[in-house]
Amino acid sequence: MPTRWLERLASSWGQSFEPRETPEERPAAGKTFQRLSQSALVHSACGRRDEAIRDLTAALRLRTDDAALTLVLGHLLRLKGQYDRAIRLHRMLLLRPDADRHSRVGARVALALDYRTAGLLKQARHHAEQALEIDAREPTALDLLARLHETAGEWQAALQLEERLLKICPGRSGLTCGFLHYRIGCEHHERGQTGRAARRLSRALKVHERVIPAYVRLGDLHYEASRPDRAVIYWERLLDCQPRHAHLVFERLEGAYSALGRAGKLEEVCRRLAEADPAHWRSRLYLAEAAVRRGLPEEAARWSLGALEAVPRSLAAHREYWRAAAPPSTLPPVALRDFLKATAGPGAGDDPHVCTQCRYRASELLWRCPQCRAWGSFLEDRG
């Protein structure tokens, strides 16, 4: 559940702690309701979902008209995977004739989240759209509907919703908006519409400079059009803005520099990156490979050892070190050959990456997390 909506629910829930005794309500029942509500809040904050659900269920038996508690109970049930119970609870809240506007919006958003989590995307979209018909500025519904459009590959519709969110939430990052421009640009490129693709990709970088694949794709566009000088401009911009991702364009820059008669330029670039950042191990790996090609095993071993010291868990760094250090080492040749063969299979040289939002792990760099659907959230896991 998005943070903004949780804060809103917590605020409403806190209001429900105030005794609202009526003539027919006994004081003892009011005190019991308050005790159960506060106990459920403590259990929920401590991560004890079963206890929180137990106390909330008991509290709602005493006061069935409390919409905030109903929404929170449904949220906890959804977190436990009990989608059917959460859906029934939220539908009951929606069907109440005395439900106010805020409660109806909350119920629609909760149902959309229930159905989305259960994998029923059509129903989730329906309820998100219904919530926006009641309140066109509901940020949770806008965000959920935008993510549903992304899942369906409807990038333009998702972009329109994301732009509305940026106006409603001034502190929201434009990174998602930039990546949506990038995806639209990729579609134009795949259709052969290079002019429109270049404009979209440039717009993505104007929206947010951390749309890393846009640099790569723009360079590819110009390189395919036999303009290596223009391609180098975008790839070098990536080196300056996001040096940790410079390895994405090493091979591209090597080919472009050769076409421009500047062979050896990439080695200068990698030396500069290695000197500026001791943790930039990929530039050291490239320098080790270049030293091997020039027949300088000692220099290759030095560079590869520096990479290995920066990321001791990287299989790629281990492979390059032993390949470079093999001539002067006492390692039996058959053992080295077996090691390189065993670690050369599909995916064996991949290094782990982790999503900074939900901690999802992948063996490669992904631009969008498949679990939390965040854009540009993956970083190398260096242990």
Backbone hydrogen bonds, N-H to C=O, Kabsch-Sander energy under -0.5 kcal/mol:
donor,donor_aa,acceptor,acceptor_aa,energy
6,L,2,P,-1.9
7,E,3,T,-2.6
8,R,4,R,-1.8
9,L,5,W,-2.4
10,A,6,L,-2.9
11,S,7,E,-2.2
12,S,8,R,-2.2
13,W,9,L,-3.0
14,G,10,A,-2.5
15,Q,11,S,-1.4
16,S,12,S,-1.1
16,S,13,W,-0.6
17,F,14,G,-1.1
18,E,15,Q,-1.3
25,E,22,T,-1.6
26,R,24,E,-0.6
30,G,26,R,-1.7
31,K,27,P,-2.2
32,T,28,A,-2.2
33,F,29,A,-2.4
34,Q,30,G,-2.2
35,R,31,K,-2.4
36,L,32,T,-2.6
37,S,33,F,-2.4
38,Q,34,Q,-2.3
39,S,35,R,-2.3
40,A,36,L,-2.4
41,L,37,S,-2.0
42,V,38,Q,-2.0
43,H,39,S,-2.5
44,S,40,A,-2.6
45,A,41,L,-2.3
46,C,42,V,-1.7
47,G,44,S,-1.2
48,R,43,H,-2.7
49,R,47,G,-1.4
52,A,48,R,-2.0
53,I,49,R,-2.9
54,R,50,D,-2.2
55,D,51,E,-2.4
56,L,52,A,-2.6
57,T,53,I,-2.4
58,A,54,R,-1.9
59,A,55,D,-2.4
60,L,56,L,-2.6
61,R,57,T,-1.1
62,L,58,A,-0.8
62,L,59,A,-0.7
63,R,59,A,-1.5
66,D,63,R,-1.2
67,A,65,D,-1.1
70,T,66,D,-1.5
71,L,67,A,-2.3
72,V,68,A,-2.2
73,L,69,L,-2.5
74,G,70,T,-2.2
75,H,71,L,-2.1
76,L,72,V,-2.3
77,L,73,L,-2.3
78,R,74,G,-2.2
79,L,75,H,-2.1
80,K,76,L,-1.4
81,G,78,R,-1.5
82,Q,77,L,-2.5
83,Y,81,G,-1.5
86,A,82,Q,-2.0
87,I,83,Y,-2.9
88,R,84,D,-2.3
89,L,85,R,-2.4
90,H,86,A,-2.4
91,R,87,I,-2.5
92,M,88,R,-2.2
93,L,89,L,-1.6
94,L,90,H,-1.9
95,L,91,R,-1.8
96,R,93,L,-0.8
99,A,96,R,-1.3
104,R,100,D,-2.2
105,V,101,R,-2.3
106,G,102,H,-2.4
107,A,103,S,-2.5
108,R,104,R,-2.3
109,V,105,V,-2.6
110,A,106,G,-2.5
111,L,107,A,-2.5
112,A,108,R,-2.3
113,L,109,V,-2.3
114,D,110,A,-2.5
115,Y,111,L,-2.8
116,R,112,A,-2.4
117,T,113,L,-2.5
118,A,114,D,-1.9
119,G,116,R,-1.1
120,L,115,Y,-2.6
121,L,119,G,-1.3
124,A,120,L,-1.9
125,R,121,L,-2.5
126,H,122,K,-2.0
127,H,123,Q,-2.2
128,A,124,A,-2.1
129,E,125,R,-2.5
130,Q,126,H,-2.1
131,A,127,H,-2.2
132,L,128,A,-1.7
133,E,129,E,-1.5
134,I,130,Q,-1.3
135,D,131,A,-2.6
138,E,135,D,-1.5
142,L,138,E,-2.1
143,D,139,P,-2.7
144,L,140,T,-2.6
145,L,141,A,-2.6
146,A,142,L,-2.2
147,R,143,D,-2.2
148,L,144,L,-2.0
149,H,145,L,-2.1
150,E,146,A,-2.0
151,T,147,R,-2.3
152,A,148,L,-1.6
153,G,150,E,-1.7
154,E,149,H,-2.9
155,W,153,G,-1.4
158,A,154,E,-2.0
159,L,155,W,-2.3
160,Q,156,Q,-2.0
161,L,157,A,-1.7
162,E,158,A,-2.3
163,E,159,L,-2.3
164,R,160,Q,-1.6
165,L,161,L,-2.1
166,L,162,E,-1.9
167,K,163,E,-1.3
168,I,164,R,-1.8
169,C,165,L,-3.2
172,R,169,C,-2.0
178,G,174,G,-2.4
179,F,175,L,-2.3
180,L,176,T,-2.0
181,H,177,C,-1.9
182,Y,178,G,-2.0
183,R,179,F,-2.3
184,I,180,L,-2.1
185,G,181,H,-2.4
186,C,182,Y,-2.2
187,E,183,R,-1.8
188,H,184,I,-2.0
189,H,185,G,-2.3
190,E,186,C,-2.5
191,R,187,E,-1.4
192,G,189,H,-1.4
193,Q,188,H,-2.6
194,T,192,G,-1.5
197,A,193,Q,-2.3
198,A,194,T,-2.6
199,R,195,G,-1.9
200,R,196,R,-2.2
201,L,197,A,-2.6
202,S,198,A,-2.1
203,R,199,R,-2.1
204,A,200,R,-2.1
205,L,201,L,-1.6
206,K,202,S,-1.6
207,V,203,R,-2.2
208,H,204,A,-2.1
211,V,208,H,-1.1
212,I,210,R,-2.1
214,A,211,V,-1.3
215,Y,211,V,-0.7
215,Y,212,I,-1.1
216,V,212,I,-1.2
217,R,213,P,-2.7
218,L,214,A,-2.5
219,G,215,Y,-2.1
220,D,216,V,-2.1
221,L,217,R,-2.3
222,H,218,L,-1.9
223,Y,219,G,-2.5
224,E,220,D,-2.7
225,A,221,L,-1.1
226,S,223,Y,-1.6
227,R,222,H,-2.6
230,R,227,R,-0.5
231,A,227,R,-2.0
232,V,228,P,-2.4
233,I,229,D,-1.0
234,Y,230,R,-1.3
235,W,231,A,-2.2
236,E,232,V,-2.7
237,R,233,I,-1.5
238,L,234,Y,-1.5
239,L,235,W,-1.4
240,D,236,E,-1.8
241,C,237,R,-2.9
242,Q,238,L,-2.6
245,H,242,Q,-1.9
246,A,243,P,-1.7
248,L,245,H,-1.6
249,V,246,A,-2.0
250,F,247,H,-0.8
253,L,249,V,-3.1
254,E,250,F,-2.3
255,G,251,E,-1.9
256,A,252,R,-2.4
257,Y,253,L,-3.1
258,S,254,E,-1.7
259,A,255,G,-2.0
260,L,256,A,-1.6
261,G,258,S,-1.3
262,R,257,Y,-3.5
265,K,262,R,-2.0
268,E,264,G,-1.2
269,V,265,K,-2.0
270,C,266,L,-2.7
271,R,267,E,-2.3
272,R,268,E,-2.1
273,L,269,V,-2.3
274,A,270,C,-2.7
275,E,271,R,-2.3
276,A,272,R,-1.9
277,D,273,L,-1.8
280,H,277,D,-1.9
281,W,279,A,-2.0
284,R,280,H,-0.9
285,L,281,W,-2.1
286,Y,282,R,-2.1
287,L,283,S,-2.1
288,A,284,R,-2.2
289,E,285,L,-2.4
290,A,286,Y,-2.5
291,A,287,L,-2.1
292,V,288,A,-2.0
293,R,289,E,-2.0
294,R,290,A,-1.5
295,G,292,V,-1.2
296,L,291,A,-2.9
300,A,296,L,-2.3
301,A,297,P,-2.7
302,R,298,E,-2.0
303,W,299,E,-2.4
304,S,300,A,-2.6
305,L,301,A,-2.2
306,G,302,R,-1.8
307,A,303,W,-1.9
308,L,304,S,-2.3
309,E,305,L,-2.3
310,A,306,G,-1.4
311,V,307,A,-2.0
314,S,311,V,-1.9
318,H,314,S,-1.7
319,R,315,L,-2.6
320,E,316,A,-2.2
321,Y,317,A,-2.2
322,W,318,H,-2.4
323,R,319,R,-2.2
324,A,320,E,-2.3
325,A,321,Y,-3.0
326,A,322,W,-0.7
329,S,325,A,-0.9
329,S,326,A,-0.7
335,A,332,P,-0.6
336,L,332,P,-2.0
337,R,333,P,-2.5
338,D,334,V,-2.3
339,F,335,A,-2.3
340,L,336,L,-2.6
341,K,337,R,-2.2
342,A,338,D,-2.6
343,T,339,F,-1.6
344,A,341,K,-1.2
348,A,345,G,-1.9
349,G,345,G,-0.5
350,D,347,G,-1.1
353,H,362,A,-3.3
354,V,379,L,-2.7
355,C,360,Y,-2.6
356,T,377,S,-2.6
359,R,355,C,-1.8
362,A,353,H,-2.7
366,L,364,E,-0.6
369,C,374,A,-2.7
373,R,369,C,-1.3
376,G,367,W,-3.3
379,L,354,V,-2.1
381,D,352,P,-2.3
382,R,380,E,-1.0
